[in-house]
Amino acid sequence: MQTLLRSLQDHDLGHLRILAELWGLDLPAGPPIHTAQALAEAMLDPDGLQETLGSLGAAAKRSFESLLLRGGRAPLADFERRHGQLREMGPGRRDREKPWRSPSPVEALWYRGLIARAFADTTTGPQEFIFIPSDLLERLQPHVRARPVPPGRPAATPLATRLGDWTAADDATSLLAALRRRTARTPPHAGWDESLAPFLRRPVAAPMLLTLARGEGIIDADSLRPQAQPVRSFLDLPRPEACLRLLLAWRSSRLWNDLARTPRLASGTKGWPNDPAASRQAALAHFVTIPEGVWWDLQAWIEAIHSHDPGFQRPGGDFDAWYLQDVETGAFLRGFDHWDEVEGAYLRFLITGPLHWLGALDLGLGARGDAVTCFRKTSLAASLSDTAWVPPMPEDEPALAAVYPDGRIAIPATASRSLRYQIARICDWDPATPPVFAYRLSPSSLQAAVAQGLGAAQVISLLESASRRRLPDGLRQAIERAIAHGTPARIERQLILRVDQAADLDGLRQQRTTARYLGEALGPTAVLVRERDWPALCAAAARIGILIEPPRDSPPAGT
């Protein structure tokens, strides 16, 4: 920022006269530049500076001290909101109204030359700042803490926790395998499917992981097809380093907008008004100063940002420009009064969402074990600042898969992610049961392997490589038959219709409207019915005078 002399040169002679009066100085004669130079030298004198600071009122002192603790600079809109207005006046009005005689705390500093104002570039665009001139700030440095004070305060150790882990790497592997299994008929936009949720450790993070994979070129941005070499490079990374890559991709991503994913927020216009990367960088600036390994109070952190940098993501500190809505009430959230519902909710989402999902944070829970009350940075969080990240000790040799004679496959999370990706492509998936991923061979899954260009020998080799054991002869034969001949046998789900009187079953068979729903007879009073046909059979039977009890635990027909 500017020096004291440079800031004084921006003022007219009348303003300098006011300044000299408040400092108890005689206004030097001569050209304005000489006047400004003489005043700057006098104001930088340590004794005179301390005397002027001592003469400030209590409110002005607090305002000046808060600016010192913020490194001598703050957005003008935020500073005025907290400490009072700096009224805009031309020389004529200023000399008539004499605002320095009954000033706000900010004006008390302004008319003494202790602060100046100027525009500066920020991550959200040009913004006007209030600042202490640089050489004046240097005189005051001994009275300022050398290290920035983290916003908020530490928290007590929570009763319950959700630890940050390497789940993001595991779920990204599963998502890539799911995309690789898709047929050519699958719509290109169908990346995230809710049906995948049972097979993921943290389904809520899946849309973000897919977006980051697109941004990193791991999957094609348009077709969402996994790209062979980028996928291979990603899967070869150890789990901690895979999470690091995802975290760094999130830090700079403009494709993923955290504000758009913040609960209860909706945009009242066609798009979202913020720059996703700029909003994130501004928020992370208040995160990186928090010490690692210390539990930190979430609400206190949010309140500290509200007090000291509320406009962190707003260009020019303007709280009226964005048209956001509460999705539950439909109310528009314009103006500073809605800070908690927009910025506060956004900050809470960053902590409880992406930063935790990607392994950078542990979360502490309240007494009831539901609401997040505090957080703790993991070693991975160091990568978000300029501090070099030191990866943890490498994992032990990758665990082996267990392949059972009945075609079930169990793969520990610590197994090679590349091998799990390959196996997931050729198997049906069972729901995830940490810390093991469960799969099952079936004729249809093996036909999917054929569609991906794999033969029986390749499937067998893959399974034996993952388990480091020869497959049982029966399972090898089953794989070869299923790939060569398709589906040799299948299990179908059917219902049994039982009647008390054989005549009733005969009556159903004699009517064309009901006979078409009856399958193989199991005796004079029982017959098979396809599961999908029972509602139509019940409706048709009622029309001919026979009421049929629906199967138990089934919804009413037509729902």
VOGU-3710 file (C-alpha; in Angstrom, 3 decimals, decimal comma):
1> mqtllrslqd> 0,000/0,000/0,000  0,990/3,686/-0,203  3,394/5,583/2,016  2,209/8,368/4,292  3,600/11,025/1,968  1,829/9,538/-1,041  -1,496/9,421/0,810  -1,123/13,046/1,998  -0,474/14,186/-1,563  -3,959/12,980/-2,493
11> hdlghlrila> -5,551/15,586/-0,173  -6,268/19,237/-0,840  -4,673/21,972/1,244  -7,823/22,385/3,354  -7,663/18,745/4,428  -3,974/19,115/5,328  -4,845/22,168/7,405  -7,371/20,102/9,397  -4,799/17,348/9,889  -2,181/19,796/11,180
21> elwgldlpag> -4,700/21,269/13,617  -5,582/17,840/15,061  -1,898/16,947/15,417  -1,076/20,282/17,037  1,310/21,183/14,219  1,906/24,465/12,462  0,985/24,170/8,815  4,228/24,579/6,857  4,303/27,282/4,187  5,250/26,640/0,574
31> ppihtaqala> 4,006/24,495/-2,309  1,584/21,600/-1,421  4,287/18,981/-2,012  6,557/20,643/0,547  3,655/20,937/2,977  2,896/17,221/2,627  6,556/16,283/3,090  6,880/18,345/6,275  3,680/16,898/7,715  4,746/13,325/6,886
41> eamldpdglq> 8,094/13,792/8,658  6,389/15,220/11,755  3,748/12,465/11,836  6,402/9,734/11,684  8,169/11,103/14,770  7,665/8,388/17,443  6,865/10,832/20,276  4,347/12,809/18,243  2,761/9,623/16,899  2,259/8,176/20,389
51> etlgslgaaa> 0,815/11,451/21,627  -1,736/11,550/18,800  -2,695/7,923/19,303  -3,149/8,608/23,001  -5,513/11,498/22,259  -7,936/9,293/20,341  -11,295/8,461/21,853  -11,948/4,909/23,051  -13,976/3,912/19,975  -11,375/5,285/17,543
61> krsfeslllr> -8,605/3,472/19,455  -10,476/0,175/19,148  -10,987/0,760/15,445  -7,305/1,494/14,877  -6,188/-1,513/16,941  -8,502/-3,820/15,015  -6,964/-2,561/11,773  -3,475/-3,173/13,152  -4,403/-6,757/14,053  -5,614/-7,298/10,494
71> ggrapladfe> -2,215/-6,337/9,121  -3,096/-2,674/8,595  -5,657/-3,207/5,816  -9,367/-4,005/5,531  -12,114/-3,698/2,907  -13,661/-0,255/3,262  -17,255/-1,538/3,272  -16,495/-4,036/6,037  -14,577/-1,513/8,123  -17,360/1,076/7,854
81> rrhgqlremg> -19,990/-1,502/8,733  -18,137/-2,368/11,922  -16,656/0,974/12,977  -18,761/3,743/11,464  -19,224/5,646/8,236  -16,661/7,753/6,411  -18,940/10,388/4,932  -18,213/11,441/1,356  -17,741/15,238/1,227  -16,263/17,723/-1,171
91> pgrrdrekpw> -14,097/20,570/0,192  -16,987/23,035/0,356  -19,346/20,833/2,343  -16,504/19,605/4,539  -15,495/23,128/5,490  -19,121/24,067/6,238  -20,098/21,001/8,282  -16,689/20,385/9,946  -17,148/16,577/10,353  -13,859/16,254/12,272
101> rspspvealw> -15,495/18,052/15,229  -18,062/15,230/15,760  -16,562/12,312/13,845  -17,343/8,614/13,645  -14,413/6,429/14,810  -13,372/5,997/11,171  -13,522/9,755/10,511  -11,444/10,408/13,641  -8,679/8,320/12,061  -9,227/9,721/8,570
111> yrgliarafa> -8,874/13,408/9,444  -5,703/12,671/11,428  -4,144/10,930/8,402  -3,786/7,656/10,308  -5,662/5,831/7,579  -5,992/6,213/3,806  -8,102/4,574/1,119  -7,331/3,047/-2,272  -8,480/0,321/-4,646  -6,625/-2,986/-4,899
121> dtttgpqefi> -7,109/-6,187/-6,869  -8,563/-9,180/-5,000  -9,623/-12,693/-5,962  -13,163/-11,362/-6,457  -12,109/-8,256/-8,448  -11,077/-4,645/-7,612  -12,109/-3,576/-4,127  -11,660/-0,389/-2,110  -9,629/-0,764/1,074  -8,938/1,331/4,140
131> fipsdllerl> -5,298/1,012/5,204  -2,573/2,367/7,430  0,165/3,952/5,275  3,076/1,552/4,958  5,796/3,607/6,702  3,408/4,551/9,495  2,590/0,881/9,922  6,306/0,083/10,194  6,591/2,474/13,149  3,824/0,536/14,871
141> qphvrarpvp> 5,074/-2,972/14,101  6,579/-3,564/17,576  3,051/-3,213/18,950  1,546/-5,681/16,466  1,651/-9,467/16,817  4,134/-10,947/14,386  1,958/-13,873/13,367  -1,608/-13,650/12,120  -4,171/-14,628/14,717  -6,348/-17,516/13,490
151> pgrpaatpla> -10,032/-16,579/13,381  -12,114/-18,093/16,148  -10,869/-20,161/19,062  -9,898/-23,728/20,028  -12,586/-26,141/21,153  -12,725/-28,835/23,784  -12,131/-32,407/22,634  -15,475/-33,622/21,235  -17,291/-36,657/22,562  -17,735/-38,150/19,093
161> trlgdwtaad> -15,823/-37,703/15,850  -15,938/-38,402/12,128  -12,373/-38,815/11,005  -11,055/-37,609/7,677  -9,805/-40,588/5,676  -8,968/-41,802/2,191  -12,581/-42,593/1,272  -12,488/-40,148/-1,653  -9,829/-42,263/-3,387  -11,895/-45,435/-2,865
171> datsllaalr> -15,139/-43,915/-4,146  -13,403/-42,317/-7,130  -12,123/-45,781/-8,074  -15,660/-47,221/-7,876  -17,101/-44,376/-9,941  -14,484/-44,810/-12,645  -15,263/-48,543/-12,802  -19,003/-47,786/-13,048  -18,362/-45,392/-15,940  -16,162/-47,960/-17,670
181> rrtartppha> -18,977/-50,551/-17,466  -21,496/-48,308/-19,233  -22,810/-49,429/-22,604  -22,671/-47,340/-25,751  -26,412/-46,705/-25,349  -26,005/-44,966/-22,012  -26,740/-41,218/-22,320  -23,459/-39,233/-22,194  -24,689/-37,051/-19,325  -25,552/-40,032/-17,094
191> gwdeslapfl> -22,515/-39,857/-14,842  -23,963/-40,001/-11,331  -26,732/-42,498/-10,762  -28,437/-42,824/-7,360  -28,446/-46,600/-7,872  -24,676/-46,506/-7,213  -25,149/-45,122/-3,687  -25,142/-48,520/-1,869  -21,744/-49,316/-3,358  -19,990/-46,100/-2,241
201> rrpvaapmll> -18,564/-45,176/1,137  -19,722/-41,559/0,896  -22,368/-41,206/-1,839  -22,989/-37,514/-1,075  -19,516/-36,676/-2,418  -19,957/-38,545/-5,717  -21,074/-35,551/-7,857  -18,035/-33,586/-6,680  -15,642/-36,456/-7,430  -17,046/-36,812/-10,944
211> tlargegiid> -16,697/-33,071/-11,541  -13,088/-33,091/-10,338  -12,309/-36,111/-12,537  -13,683/-34,181/-15,517  -11,547/-31,160/-14,668  -8,434/-33,322/-14,334  -9,010/-35,049/-17,669  -9,408/-38,444/-16,004  -12,773/-38,767/-17,718  -13,820/-37,093/-20,947
221> adslrpqaqp> -15,666/-33,849/-20,258  -18,458/-34,604/-22,744  -18,943/-38,379/-22,889  -17,699/-39,046/-19,319  -15,742/-42,007/-20,686  -12,660/-42,862/-18,574  -9,443/-41,999/-20,408  -7,022/-44,916/-20,324  -3,698/-43,247/-19,488  -5,034/-40,616/-17,016
231> vrsfldlprp> -7,064/-43,331/-15,262  -4,010/-45,563/-15,007  -1,897/-42,729/-13,565  -4,565/-41,879/-10,989  -5,150/-45,480/-9,906  -1,425/-46,111/-9,499  -1,201/-43,389/-6,826  -1,253/-44,530/-3,174  -4,565/-43,658/-1,515  -3,213/-40,633/0,445
241> eaclrlllaw> -1,637/-39,155/-2,680  -4,800/-39,810/-4,703  -6,736/-37,815/-2,096  -4,110/-35,066/-2,287  -4,574/-34,831/-6,043  -8,346/-34,558/-5,622  -7,954/-31,927/-2,881  -5,674/-29,771/-5,019  -8,034/-30,184/-7,980  -10,904/-28,983/-5,772
251> rssrlwndla> -8,885/-26,004/-4,549  -8,595/-24,569/-8,062  -11,745/-25,962/-9,713  -14,148/-23,607/-11,469  -16,364/-26,490/-12,606  -17,418/-27,352/-9,049  -19,225/-24,497/-7,305  -19,489/-25,019/-3,543  -21,965/-22,145/-3,201  -24,324/-23,866/-5,642
261> rtprlasgtk> -24,183/-27,014/-3,469  -24,706/-25,230/-0,149  -27,893/-26,571/1,498  -31,024/-24,420/1,170  -29,474/-22,002/-1,337  -30,787/-21,468/-4,866  -29,907/-18,886/-7,476  -32,682/-16,484/-8,397  -31,094/-15,943/-11,812  -30,038/-18,239/-14,646
271> gwpndpaasr> -26,558/-18,914/-13,254  -24,670/-18,511/-9,999  -23,161/-15,064/-9,392  -19,880/-16,058/-7,794  -16,543/-17,200/-9,158  -16,224/-20,680/-7,537  -12,433/-20,618/-7,305  -12,307/-17,035/-5,991  -14,915/-17,747/-3,302  -13,001/-20,844/-2,239
281> qaalahfvti> -9,605/-19,132/-2,133  -11,003/-16,260/-0,070  -12,542/-18,675/2,430  -9,400/-20,834/2,615  -7,339/-17,751/3,496  -9,157/-17,834/6,857  -8,607/-21,568/7,167  -4,883/-22,019/6,560  -3,831/-20,046/9,674  -5,584/-22,516/12,000
291> pegvwwdlqa> -2,991/-24,775/13,670  -2,896/-28,384/12,599  -4,094/-31,052/15,019  -6,061/-28,647/17,250  -9,826/-28,925/17,619  -11,308/-25,608/16,442  -14,765/-24,250/17,252  -16,813/-24,140/14,026  -19,319/-21,479/15,066  -16,608/-19,235/16,527
301> wieaihshdp> -14,639/-19,507/13,276  -17,667/-18,460/11,240  -18,452/-15,598/13,630  -14,862/-14,321/13,454  -15,040/-14,139/9,652  -18,402/-12,385/9,965  -16,761/-9,784/12,211  -13,489/-9,199/10,367  -14,028/-10,111/6,694  -17,732/-10,584/5,978
311> gfqrpggdfd> -17,400/-9,625/2,301  -14,689/-12,205/1,590  -16,455/-13,519/-1,542  -18,425/-10,423/-2,594  -16,892/-8,227/-5,320  -16,464/-4,768/-3,810  -18,150/-5,941/-0,609  -21,572/-5,470/-2,285  -24,247/-7,542/-0,501  -27,120/-6,349/-2,689
321> awylqdvetg> -25,929/-7,558/-6,109  -26,612/-11,301/-5,737  -30,126/-12,722/-6,155  -30,079/-15,851/-3,994  -33,082/-17,595/-2,494  -33,935/-19,873/0,401  -35,225/-23,027/-1,319  -37,574/-23,846/1,563  -39,242/-20,459/1,988  -38,611/-18,912/-1,429
331> aflrgfdhwd> -37,395/-15,728/0,311  -34,707/-13,671/-1,425  -31,488/-13,388/0,563  -30,205/-9,937/-0,448  -28,343/-7,627/1,879  -25,935/-7,975/4,764  -28,734/-9,087/7,124  -28,750/-12,463/5,362  -25,018/-13,097/5,853  -25,574/-16,147/8,066
341> evegaylrfl> -27,897/-17,730/5,516  -25,452/-17,251/2,623  -21,812/-16,794/3,686  -22,295/-18,519/7,040  -23,989/-21,517/5,414  -21,323/-21,595/2,693  -18,476/-21,696/5,230  -20,200/-24,421/7,225  -20,645/-26,463/4,036  -16,947/-26,145/3,126
351> itgplhwlga> -15,979/-27,577/6,520  -18,572/-30,346/6,811  -18,560/-31,098/3,080  -15,588/-30,947/0,668  -12,783/-30,404/3,186  -13,963/-33,398/5,226  -14,897/-35,536/2,213  -11,397/-35,085/0,775  -9,615/-36,040/4,002  -8,351/-32,607/5,077
361> ldlglgargd> -10,492/-32,393/8,232  -11,747/-34,457/11,140  -15,171/-33,381/12,436  -16,233/-33,195/16,086  -19,867/-33,819/16,981  -22,098/-32,441/19,709  -23,490/-34,312/22,680  -26,276/-35,910/20,629  -23,777/-37,064/18,013  -25,402/-35,323/15,066
371> avtcfrktsl> -24,490/-31,624/14,672  -20,870/-30,727/13,831  -19,490/-28,376/16,483  -15,759/-28,319/15,747  -13,107/-29,496/13,311  -9,441/-30,472/13,290  -7,005/-30,185/10,384  -5,260/-33,343/9,241  -1,775/-33,423/7,732  -3,353/-33,285/4,275
381> aaslsdtawv> -4,679/-29,762/4,970  -1,110/-28,411/4,813  -1,274/-28,723/1,032  -3,822/-25,889/0,940  -1,196/-23,354/2,050  2,379/-22,765/0,972  3,559/-25,371/3,460  4,972/-28,452/1,774  2,862/-31,527/2,429  4,726/-34,517/3,797
391> ppmpedepal> 2,864/-37,712/2,882  2,318/-40,270/5,640  4,362/-43,427/5,809  3,624/-45,584/2,771  1,014/-48,257/3,257  2,103/-51,833/3,673  2,237/-54,088/0,636  -1,219/-54,015/-0,976  -3,626/-56,557/0,472  -4,831/-59,473/-1,656
401> aavypdgria> -8,331/-60,166/-2,905  -10,180/-63,274/-1,725  -11,855/-65,219/-4,561  -14,300/-67,875/-3,320  -15,376/-71,022/-5,227  -18,972/-69,730/-5,476  -17,855/-66,658/-7,456  -17,857/-64,147/-4,571  -14,884/-61,773/-4,383  -13,834/-59,683/-1,383
411> ipatasrslr> -11,270/-56,903/-1,862  -9,880/-54,918/1,115  -9,668/-51,140/0,710  -5,882/-51,408/1,006  -5,645/-53,634/-2,075  -4,351/-52,253/-5,353  -6,923/-49,736/-6,591  -5,961/-50,543/-10,162  -6,772/-54,235/-9,658  -10,044/-53,409/-7,908
421> yqiaricdwd> -10,991/-51,155/-10,811  -10,413/-54,037/-13,236  -12,375/-56,523/-11,124  -15,271/-54,101/-10,617  -15,614/-53,916/-14,405  -16,361/-57,641/-14,714  -18,487/-58,324/-11,631  -21,821/-57,516/-10,083  -21,420/-55,333/-7,019  -22,622/-56,030/-3,502
431> patppvfayr> -23,196/-53,107/-1,079  -20,002/-51,699/0,429  -19,190/-53,115/3,872  -16,087/-51,241/5,140  -13,280/-52,012/5,022  -14,029/-54,566/2,282  -15,516/-54,187/-1,199  -17,679/-57,155/-2,231  -18,301/-58,381/-5,766  -19,868/-61,411/-7,435
441> lspsslqaav> -19,356/-63,088/-10,799  -22,481/-63,722/-12,860  -23,185/-64,607/-16,506  -24,383/-61,062/-17,207  -21,305/-59,472/-15,610  -19,049/-61,729/-17,660  -20,934/-60,821/-20,818  -20,239/-57,175/-19,857  -16,563/-58,138/-19,683  -16,822/-59,543/-23,213
451> aqglgaaqvi> -18,370/-56,257/-24,373  -15,311/-54,510/-22,967  -13,000/-56,718/-25,020  -12,040/-59,262/-22,342  -11,942/-63,023/-22,866  -12,093/-65,914/-20,404  -8,300/-66,197/-20,169  -7,965/-62,506/-19,306  -10,687/-62,682/-16,649  -9,111/-65,735/-15,038
461> sllesasrrr> -5,655/-64,145/-15,157  -6,975/-60,968/-13,541  -8,610/-62,843/-10,661  -5,553/-65,005/-10,076  -3,308/-61,933/-10,097  -5,514/-60,199/-7,513  -5,602/-63,222/-5,198  -2,206/-64,718/-6,108  -3,861/-68,127/-6,187  -5,052/-70,468/-8,902
471> lpdglrqaie> -8,831/-70,378/-9,242  -10,742/-73,529/-8,288  -11,328/-75,729/-11,329  -15,103/-75,459/-11,015  -15,002/-71,641/-11,048  -12,615/-71,603/-14,010  -14,986/-73,864/-15,932  -17,987/-71,698/-14,987  -16,230/-68,549/-16,251  -15,288/-70,206/-19,541
481> raiahgtpar> -18,836/-71,523/-20,118  -20,504/-68,215/-19,260  -18,257/-66,281/-21,633  -18,529/-68,865/-24,412  -22,258/-69,624/-24,229  -23,871/-66,675/-22,439  -26,280/-67,505/-19,609  -26,541/-71,301/-19,102  -28,934/-70,994/-16,159  -30,887/-68,265/-14,429
491> ierqlilrvd> -33,055/-67,691/-11,387  -36,327/-65,919/-11,948  -38,545/-64,405/-9,294  -42,168/-65,567/-9,581  -45,242/-65,675/-7,356  -47,548/-68,603/-6,583  -51,293/-68,148/-6,805  -53,154/-70,580/-4,497  -56,932/-71,023/-4,502  -59,137/-72,938/-2,092
501> qaadldglrq> -61,252/-74,498/-4,812  -59,898/-76,034/-8,007  -62,985/-74,683/-9,756  -61,831/-71,122/-9,115  -58,523/-71,817/-10,865  -60,400/-73,421/-13,753  -62,597/-70,316/-13,984  -59,512/-68,099/-14,195  -58,069/-70,261/-16,958  -61,311/-70,128/-18,962
511> qrttarylge> -61,385/-66,338/-19,093  -59,029/-64,799/-21,647  -58,631/-61,625/-19,525  -57,141/-63,641/-16,654  -55,668/-66,718/-18,369  -52,897/-64,703/-20,020  -51,432/-63,930/-16,593  -51,273/-67,546/-15,400  -48,103/-69,575/-15,794  -47,103/-73,164/-15,143
521> algptavlvr> -49,532/-75,200/-13,015  -48,191/-76,561/-9,737  -51,261/-78,697/-9,048  -55,045/-78,321/-9,191  -55,071/-75,324/-6,811  -51,733/-73,566/-7,491  -50,143/-71,840/-10,454  -47,099/-69,613/-11,103  -47,589/-65,900/-11,756  -44,898/-63,501/-12,928
531> erdwpalcaa> -44,193/-60,854/-10,329  -44,915/-57,993/-12,688  -48,344/-59,449/-13,626  -50,050/-59,752/-10,229  -51,676/-56,251/-10,182  -53,251/-56,830/-13,618  -54,369/-60,355/-12,597  -56,033/-59,041/-9,416  -57,866/-56,358/-11,382  -59,037/-58,749/-14,117
541> aarigiliep> -60,142/-61,427/-11,589  -62,202/-58,904/-9,638  -64,133/-58,091/-12,801  -65,246/-61,740/-13,107  -66,160/-62,079/-9,444  -62,973/-63,382/-7,784  -61,010/-61,267/-5,308  -57,350/-62,188/-4,950  -55,300/-61,266/-1,888  -52,156/-59,326/-3,035
551> prdsppagt> -48,733/-60,645/-2,029  -47,614/-59,553/1,410  -45,339/-56,477/1,752  -46,387/-55,290/-1,708  -47,703/-51,775/-2,369  -51,284/-51,432/-3,550  -51,767/-51,967/-7,269  -51,250/-48,804/-9,292  -48,874/-47,082/-6,851
//
